[in-house]
Amino acid sequence: MDYNHITSFLDKFKKLLFQKEEIKKIVTQTIREEINHQVDDNLIKIKDGYIFIQVSPVLRSEIMIHKQRILIKLKSLVPDINFLDIK
């Protein structure tokens, strides 16, 4: 029996998951570079072009101060995805 069709089907999901994790790493790295503070990958969710960050209020304020620079840098690093806002 040939299982190549199942393997190729599962590879599509593997690529999607890998791409999603890679984008999260790019977002966390960009935030770290802009505000000089490490943000854990688990605290970031990306949905429909919005970046949701669950951090302390002080850290959130720092991110919001640099929000435009972060979004511009992300647009240059990942031009395929249109990041609309950080919340």
Protein Blocks (a to p, Z undefined) as FASTA:
>chain_A
ZZklmmmmmmmmmmmmmmmmmmmmmmmmmmmmmnopacdfklpcceehiacddddfklmm
mmmmmmmmmmmmmmmmmmmbccfbdZZ
